Amino acid sequence: MSLRLRLFLSHALVIVIGLGVLFVALLLLLRQVETRRLQRQLGLTAAAVTRFGRVLPINETGQARLFERLRRFSQDQRARVLLLGADGKITFDSAPEKQGNMEGEQISLDKSLILQQAQNDATADDSKVGEFRDHAGQRWLFAAVPIPAAGNRSDLNWLALAQPANSGVLATIVDEMGMPLAQALLIALLVSAVMAALVARSIASPIQQVAAGAQAFAKGNYDQRVPASGPSEVRQLAADFNDMAAQVQSAHQTERDFVANISHELKTPLTSIQGFAQALRDGDVSDDAGVKRAAQIIYDEADRMKRMTNNLLDSARLESGELSLTRNAVRLNEIAQTCLDKMQARAGAAGVALEANLANDLPTINADGDRLLQVVSNLIDNALKHTADHGRVTVETRLAQRKPSVKETLSGVEISVSDNGAGIPPEDLPHI
């Protein structure tokens, strides 16, 4: 499964869960609203029942006419009408048989709540509000009031109106809010899915570009770079990749240049060694002076190859992190003077003035003396190589100078090797 698909599915799952929680919360809110509505409705119902119960002509009309009038009242109120005895036995139920008529059944009036006050200024101190379940398990809420005109009828003590307890919520959702709510949820889901896809793309695309760049880089395409886009973390990842690629490319180019330079440098001593060895073998050099001179040249060129090989090994150790330093207390002037003494003879033979400008009272430093000696010797050797006859090479030591961008004073020493030769070609400066 791709990263983009995983991000999209995770965002979509969060959105669906969020919409589900929102729907449940909305449903609970509607139930609370409906409960308050039913309470208000029961108050109105109690008031209506009270008024209707006062005018029931129980002693003046026949039972059939009474029940017919109650059915009409049920239709007008859109509620279920019940006549109850003192014990809660149902004498009359306006619900038809097919809807679970409960005549002859008994409901509990003892557990009903006393309705403290009805609306429309109708007091109902004796009224009761309660609930019961019919044969189908449907829960009904009712409001009952005593019948003052019951007379001697012991089976007609309460007149009640009942409504389904959950009809209001379902009706509100289905009839009034069902379609708008479904449309809103669908639109929210579609918009959220599009947003999730865009977010997943904005995160996954830059990462995929970095992955593609890494694959190309692994195949040897060291010029590969990736655009920095997307979130800040992904942009940082792309920037780090580009920095790494630049460093590896530079190291690779340096390695190639180094190998090429070593190959070029080795050609000269190898050619000299081969030429003079061949002259000795063929007898072209027979006198003692000529043999000694040829042997000395072969020795010098072999020593030169040894130094270049050691430099190559040191560079390889440095690149691999295996080059270790032995740090001790070192005086920089002593290092510089040793290098000057070693190079004076060569400078004189080349016709170059080798000068020293060493500062007094320099502090000791903690460094590897042998490595410093090697570095300074290489610098002087390069300066002598590239300085013409009657030129000048200067070795200078001094206290470290504070740079303008540095607030604190730097403690340390500096050494420099300068000459008045041709200098380093501009194309070679990036490889220093």
NUDRENDO-162440 format. One line per 8 residues: number of its first residue (from 1); their letters; for each residue x, y, z of C-alpha. Coordinates in Angstrom, 1 decimal. Each point is the difference from the previous one (the first is absolute). Example, Ala and Ser with C-alpha at 12.3 -4.5 7.8 and 13.67 -1.06 7.14 Angstrom:
BEGIN
1> AS> 12.3,-4.5,7.8 ~ 1.4,3.4,-0.7
//
This chain:
BEGIN
1> MSLRLRLF> 0.0,0.0,0.0 ~ 1.5,3.3,-1.0 ~ 0.6,2.9,2.4 ~ -2.5,2.2,-1.8 ~ -2.8,-2.6,0.3 ~ 0.8,-0.6,3.7 ~ -0.1,3.7,0.7 ~ -3.3,0.3,-1.9
9> LSHALVIV> -1.6,-2.9,1.8 ~ 1.2,1.2,3.4 ~ -1.4,3.5,-0.6 ~ -3.2,-1.5,-1.4 ~ -0.4,-2.2,3.1 ~ 0.5,2.9,2.3 ~ -2.6,2.1,-2.0 ~ -2.6,-2.9,0.0
17> IGLGVLFV> 0.5,-0.5,3.8 ~ -0.3,3.8,0.5 ~ -3.2,0.2,-2.0 ~ -1.4,-3.1,1.8 ~ 0.7,1.7,3.4 ~ -1.6,3.1,-1.3 ~ -3.1,-1.9,-1.1 ~ -0.3,-1.8,3.3
25> ALLLLLRQ> 0.4,3.3,1.9 ~ -2.6,1.6,-2.3 ~ -2.4,-2.9,0.6 ~ 0.5,0.3,3.8 ~ -0.7,3.7,-0.2 ~ -3.2,-0.6,-2.0 ~ -1.1,-2.5,2.6 ~ 0.5,2.6,2.7
33> VETRRLQR> -1.9,2.5,-2.1 ~ -2.8,-2.5,-0.6 ~ -0.1,-0.9,3.7 ~ -0.6,3.7,0.9 ~ -2.6,0.1,-2.8 ~ -1.8,-3.0,1.4 ~ 0.0,1.5,3.4 ~ -1.6,3.2,-1.3
41> QLGLTAAA> -2.4,-2.1,-2.1 ~ -1.0,-2.0,3.1 ~ -0.7,3.2,1.8 ~ -2.3,1.1,-2.8 ~ -1.5,-3.4,-0.1 ~ -0.8,0.0,3.7 ~ -1.7,3.4,-0.4 ~ -2.0,-1.2,-2.9
49> VTRFGRVL> -1.0,-3.2,1.8 ~ -1.0,2.0,3.0 ~ -2.3,2.2,-2.0 ~ -1.4,-2.9,-1.9 ~ -0.5,-2.1,3.2 ~ -2.1,2.7,1.6 ~ -2.6,-0.2,-2.7 ~ -0.2,-3.7,-0.5
57> PINETGQA> -3.8,-0.8,0.2 ~ 0.6,-3.4,1.6 ~ -3.2,0.1,1.9 ~ -2.0,1.5,-2.9 ~ 0.9,-2.0,-3.0 ~ 0.4,-3.6,-1.0 ~ 3.4,-1.8,-0.1 ~ 0.0,-0.3,-3.8
65> RLFERLRR> -0.4,3.8,-0.4 ~ 2.7,0.6,2.6 ~ 2.5,-2.3,-1.7 ~ -0.7,1.6,-3.4 ~ 0.6,3.4,1.4 ~ 3.3,-1.2,1.5 ~ 1.1,-1.3,-3.4 ~ -0.7,3.3,-1.6
73> FSQDQRAR> 1.9,1.7,2.8 ~ 2.9,-2.4,-0.6 ~ 0.0,0.9,-3.7 ~ -0.1,3.7,0.8 ~ 2.9,-0.3,2.5 ~ 1.9,-2.5,-2.1 ~ 0.5,-2.0,3.1 ~ -1.1,-3.3,1.5
81> VLLLGADG> -3.0,0.4,2.5 ~ -0.4,-2.3,2.9 ~ -2.7,-0.3,2.7 ~ 1.4,-1.5,3.2 ~ -1.5,-1.4,3.2 ~ 1.4,0.9,3.4 ~ 2.2,-3.0,-0.1 ~ 1.5,0.9,-3.4
89> KITFDSAP> -2.1,-2.5,-2.0 ~ -0.7,1.2,-3.5 ~ -3.7,0.3,-0.7 ~ 0.3,1.7,-3.4 ~ 2.9,0.2,-2.5 ~ -0.4,2.1,-3.2 ~ 2.7,-2.0,-1.8 ~ -1.4,-2.6,-2.4
97> EKQGNMEG> 0.4,-3.7,0.6 ~ 2.7,-0.3,-2.7 ~ 2.0,2.7,1.7 ~ 0.0,-1.8,3.3 ~ -3.2,1.0,1.8 ~ 0.6,-0.5,3.8 ~ -3.6,0.0,1.3 ~ -0.1,-2.2,3.1
105> EQISLDKS> 3.8,0.4,0.7 ~ 1.3,1.9,3.0 ~ 2.6,2.7,0.3 ~ 1.6,1.3,3.1 ~ -1.1,3.3,1.3 ~ 2.0,-0.2,3.2 ~ 3.3,0.5,-1.8 ~ -1.2,3.0,-1.9
113> LILQQAQN> 1.3,3.5,0.6 ~ -2.2,2.7,1.4 ~ -0.3,2.8,-2.6 ~ 0.7,3.1,2.0 ~ -1.4,2.5,-2.6 ~ -1.5,-0.2,-3.5 ~ 0.2,2.7,-2.5 ~ -2.7,2.4,-1.2
121> DATADDSK> -0.8,0.9,3.6 ~ -1.6,-3.4,0.6 ~ 0.9,-1.3,3.4 ~ 0.3,-3.8,0.3 ~ 1.1,-0.7,3.5 ~ -1.6,-3.4,-0.1 ~ 1.2,-0.8,-3.5 ~ 2.7,-2.7,-0.6
129> VGEFRDHA> 2.6,-0.6,-2.6 ~ 1.4,-3.4,-0.6 ~ 0.8,-2.7,-2.6 ~ -0.9,-3.5,-1.0 ~ 0.8,-2.6,-2.7 ~ -2.5,-1.5,-2.3 ~ -0.1,-3.6,-1.2 ~ 2.6,0.7,-2.7
137> GQRWLFAA> 2.4,1.4,2.6 ~ -0.5,3.6,-1.2 ~ 0.6,2.6,2.8 ~ -2.8,2.6,0.4 ~ -0.1,3.2,2.1 ~ -3.4,1.0,1.5 ~ -1.6,2.8,1.9 ~ -3.0,-0.9,2.1
145> VPIPAAGN> -2.6,2.1,1.9 ~ -2.8,-1.1,2.3 ~ -3.5,0.1,-1.5 ~ -2.2,2.2,2.2 ~ -3.2,-1.1,-1.7 ~ 0.6,-3.7,0.6 ~ -2.8,-0.1,2.6 ~ -0.5,-3.6,1.2
153> RSDLNWLA> 2.0,-1.6,-2.8 ~ 2.9,-1.7,1.9 ~ 1.6,-1.0,-3.3 ~ 0.3,3.5,-1.4 ~ 2.3,2.0,2.2 ~ 2.8,1.2,-2.3 ~ 0.1,1.5,-3.5 ~ 3.4,-0.3,-1.7
161> LAQPANSG> 1.7,1.0,-3.3 ~ 3.1,-1.9,-1.1 ~ 2.6,0.5,-2.7 ~ 2.9,-2.2,-1.1 ~ 3.2,0.8,2.0 ~ 2.3,-0.1,-3.1 ~ -2.2,1.1,-2.8 ~ 1.0,3.6,0.3
169> VLATIVDE> 3.7,-0.6,-0.5 ~ -0.4,-2.3,-3.0 ~ -2.6,2.2,-1.5 ~ 2.2,3.1,0.4 ~ 3.0,-1.7,-1.6 ~ -1.9,-1.8,-2.8 ~ -2.6,2.7,-0.9 ~ 1.8,3.2,0.7
177> MGMPLAQA> 3.8,-0.6,0.3 ~ 0.5,-3.4,-1.6 ~ 0.7,1.1,-3.6 ~ 1.9,3.3,0.9 ~ 2.1,-1.9,2.5 ~ 0.8,-2.8,-2.4 ~ 1.0,2.6,-2.7 ~ 2.1,1.9,2.4
185> LLIALLVS> 1.8,-3.2,1.2 ~ 0.6,-1.0,-3.6 ~ 1.4,3.4,-1.1 ~ 2.2,0.0,3.1 ~ 1.2,-3.5,-0.8 ~ 0.8,0.9,-3.6 ~ 1.8,3.3,0.9 ~ 1.9,-1.7,2.8
193> AVMAALVA> 1.0,-2.8,-2.4 ~ 1.3,2.5,-2.5 ~ 1.9,1.9,2.8 ~ 1.4,-3.3,1.2 ~ 1.2,-0.9,-3.5 ~ 1.6,3.4,-0.3 ~ 1.7,-0.2,3.4 ~ 1.2,-3.5,-0.8
201> RSIASPIQ> 1.4,1.1,-3.3 ~ 1.7,3.0,1.5 ~ 1.8,-2.2,2.5 ~ 0.6,-3.1,-2.1 ~ 1.1,1.7,-3.3 ~ 3.1,1.7,1.5 ~ 1.0,-3.2,1.9 ~ -0.4,-2.0,-3.3
209> QVAAGAQA> 2.2,2.5,-1.7 ~ 2.6,-0.4,2.6 ~ -0.3,-3.8,-0.3 ~ 0.3,0.2,-3.8 ~ 3.1,2.3,0.4 ~ 1.5,-2.5,2.4 ~ -0.5,-2.8,-2.4 ~ 1.6,2.0,-2.9
217> FAKGNYDQ> 2.8,1.0,2.3 ~ 0.6,-3.7,1.0 ~ 0.4,-0.7,-3.8 ~ 2.8,2.5,-0.3 ~ -1.8,3.1,-1.0 ~ 1.8,2.3,2.4 ~ -1.5,3.1,-1.7 ~ -3.5,-0.9,1.3
225> RVPASGPS> -1.8,2.6,2.1 ~ -3.5,0.1,1.3 ~ -2.3,3.1,0.4 ~ -0.7,1.1,3.5 ~ -3.8,0.1,0.3 ~ -2.8,-1.1,2.3 ~ -0.1,0.3,3.8 ~ 3.0,1.5,1.8
233> EVRQLAAD> 1.2,-3.5,1.2 ~ 0.0,-1.3,-3.6 ~ 1.7,3.2,-1.3 ~ 2.7,-0.6,2.6 ~ 0.3,-3.6,-1.1 ~ 0.4,1.2,-3.7 ~ 2.6,2.6,1.1 ~ 2.0,-2.6,2.0
241> FNDMAAQV> -0.1,-2.3,-3.0 ~ 1.3,2.7,-2.3 ~ 2.7,0.9,2.4 ~ 1.0,-3.7,0.3 ~ -0.1,-0.4,-3.8 ~ 2.2,3.1,-0.4 ~ 2.5,-1.3,2.5 ~ 0.2,-3.4,-1.5
249> QSAHQTER> 0.3,1.4,-3.5 ~ 2.8,2.3,1.2 ~ 1.7,-2.9,1.7 ~ -0.4,-2.2,-3.0 ~ 1.4,2.7,-2.3 ~ 2.9,0.6,2.4 ~ 0.7,-3.7,0.0 ~ 0.0,-0.1,-3.8
257> DFVANISH> 2.3,3.0,-0.2 ~ 2.3,-1.4,2.7 ~ 0.3,-3.3,-1.9 ~ 0.6,1.8,-3.2 ~ 2.6,2.3,1.6 ~ 1.8,-2.9,1.7 ~ 0.0,-1.9,-3.3 ~ 1.5,3.0,-1.7
265> ELKTPLTS> 2.5,0.6,2.7 ~ 1.1,-3.7,0.0 ~ 0.8,0.1,-3.7 ~ 3.0,2.2,0.4 ~ 1.9,-2.0,2.7 ~ -1.0,-3.3,-1.7 ~ 1.3,1.3,-3.3 ~ 3.3,1.1,1.6
273> IQGFAQAL> 0.4,-3.2,1.9 ~ -0.7,-2.1,-3.1 ~ 2.3,2.1,-2.2 ~ 3.0,-0.1,2.3 ~ -0.5,-3.6,0.9 ~ -0.1,-0.9,-3.7 ~ 3.2,2.0,-0.6 ~ 1.7,-1.9,2.8
281> RDGDVSDD> -1.2,-3.3,-1.4 ~ 1.0,0.7,-3.6 ~ 3.5,1.3,1.1 ~ -0.6,3.5,-1.3 ~ 1.4,1.3,3.2 ~ 3.3,-1.6,0.8 ~ 2.2,2.4,2.0 ~ -0.3,0.1,3.7
289> AGVKRAAQ> -1.2,3.6,0.1 ~ -2.8,-0.7,-2.5 ~ -1.1,-3.2,1.9 ~ 0.0,1.9,3.3 ~ -2.1,2.8,-1.5 ~ -2.5,-2.4,-1.5 ~ -0.3,-1.9,3.2 ~ -0.5,3.3,1.9
297> IIYDEADR> -2.8,1.1,-2.4 ~ -1.7,-3.4,0.3 ~ 0.2,0.3,3.9 ~ -1.4,3.5,0.0 ~ -2.8,-0.8,-2.3 ~ -0.9,-3.1,2.0 ~ 0.0,2.1,3.2 ~ -2.2,2.5,-1.8
305> MKRMTNNL> -2.5,-2.9,-0.9 ~ 0.2,-1.2,3.6 ~ -1.1,3.5,1.2 ~ -2.8,0.2,-2.5 ~ -1.2,-3.5,1.0 ~ 0.1,1.0,3.7 ~ -2.0,3.1,-0.8 ~ -2.5,-2.1,-1.9
313> LDSARLES> -0.4,-2.4,3.0 ~ -0.4,3.0,2.4 ~ -2.7,1.5,-2.2 ~ -1.8,-3.4,-0.2 ~ 0.2,-0.3,3.8 ~ -1.2,3.6,0.4 ~ -3.0,-0.6,-2.2 ~ -0.9,-3.2,1.8
321> GELSLTRN> 0.4,1.6,3.5 ~ 2.8,-2.5,0.9 ~ 2.7,2.6,0.2 ~ 0.8,0.5,3.7 ~ 1.8,3.0,1.5 ~ 2.5,-0.2,2.9 ~ -0.4,3.3,1.8 ~ 2.8,1.4,2.1
329> AVRLNEIA> 1.3,3.4,1.1 ~ 1.6,1.4,-3.1 ~ 1.8,3.3,-0.8 ~ -0.9,1.3,-3.4 ~ 3.3,1.9,-0.5 ~ 2.0,-3.3,0.4 ~ -2.2,-1.7,-2.6 ~ 0.5,2.9,-2.4
337> QTCLDKMQ> 3.8,0.2,0.6 ~ 0.4,-3.8,-0.6 ~ -1.8,0.3,-3.3 ~ 2.1,3.0,-1.0 ~ 3.3,-1.8,0.8 ~ -1.1,-3.0,-2.1 ~ -1.0,2.1,-3.0 ~ 2.9,2.5,0.0
345> ARAGAAGV> 2.2,-2.1,-2.2 ~ -2.8,-0.6,-2.6 ~ -0.9,3.7,0.0 ~ 3.6,1.0,-0.6 ~ 0.2,-2.5,-2.9 ~ -3.1,1.4,-1.5 ~ 1.2,3.6,0.3 ~ -2.9,0.9,2.4
353> ALEANLAN> 0.4,2.0,3.2 ~ -1.5,-1.9,2.9 ~ -0.8,2.5,2.8 ~ -1.3,-0.2,3.5 ~ -2.1,2.4,2.0 ~ -0.6,-1.7,3.3 ~ -1.8,1.8,2.9 ~ 1.5,-0.1,3.5
361> DLPTINAD> -1.6,-1.4,3.1 ~ -2.6,-2.1,-1.8 ~ -2.0,-2.3,2.4 ~ 0.3,-3.7,-0.3 ~ -2.9,-1.8,-1.7 ~ -1.5,-3.5,0.4 ~ 0.5,-1.6,-3.4 ~ 1.6,-2.9,-1.9
369> GDRLLQVV> 3.5,1.2,-0.7 ~ 0.8,-2.6,-2.7 ~ -3.1,0.9,-2.0 ~ 0.6,3.7,0.3 ~ 3.6,-0.6,-1.2 ~ -1.4,-1.9,-3.0 ~ -2.5,2.7,-0.8 ~ 2.4,2.9,0.2
377> SNLIDNAL> 2.6,-1.9,-2.0 ~ -2.5,-0.7,-2.7 ~ -1.0,3.7,-0.1 ~ 3.7,1.1,-0.3 ~ 0.6,-2.7,-2.6 ~ -2.9,1.2,-2.2 ~ 1.1,3.6,0.4 ~ 3.5,-0.9,-1.2
385> KHTADHGR> -1.4,-1.9,-2.9 ~ -2.1,2.9,-1.3 ~ 2.4,2.9,0.7 ~ 2.3,1.0,-2.8 ~ 3.8,0.7,0.3 ~ 0.8,3.0,2.2 ~ -3.4,-0.3,1.6 ~ -0.8,0.1,3.7
393> VTVETRLA> -1.8,-2.4,2.4 ~ -0.8,1.3,3.5 ~ -1.0,-2.1,3.1 ~ -1.7,2.1,2.7 ~ -1.4,-0.8,3.4 ~ -2.2,2.3,2.2 ~ -2.7,0.2,2.5 ~ -3.5,-0.7,-1.3
401> QRKPSVKE> -1.8,3.2,-1.0 ~ -3.6,0.6,1.1 ~ -2.4,0.0,-2.9 ~ -2.6,2.9,-0.2 ~ -2.9,-2.5,0.1 ~ 1.3,-1.6,3.2 ~ -0.9,1.7,3.2 ~ 2.5,-1.8,2.3
409> TLSGVEIS> 3.8,0.3,-0.4 ~ 1.4,-3.2,-1.6 ~ 2.9,-1.7,1.9 ~ 2.3,-1.8,-2.3 ~ 2.8,0.3,-2.6 ~ 0.2,0.1,-3.7 ~ 2.6,-1.1,-2.6 ~ 0.1,1.1,-3.6
417> VSDNGAGI> 2.1,-0.8,-3.1 ~ -0.1,2.6,-2.7 ~ 1.9,0.5,-3.2 ~ 0.1,2.4,-3.0 ~ -0.5,-2.7,-2.6 ~ -2.8,-0.4,-2.5 ~ -2.5,-1.1,2.6 ~ -2.8,-2.7,-0.2
425> PPEDLPHI> -2.1,0.1,-3.2 ~ -3.5,1.1,0.7 ~ -1.5,-3.3,-1.3 ~ 2.0,-1.9,2.6 ~ -0.9,2.2,3.0 ~ -3.3,-1.9,0.7 ~ 2.0,-3.2,0.5 ~ 2.3,1.4,2.6
//
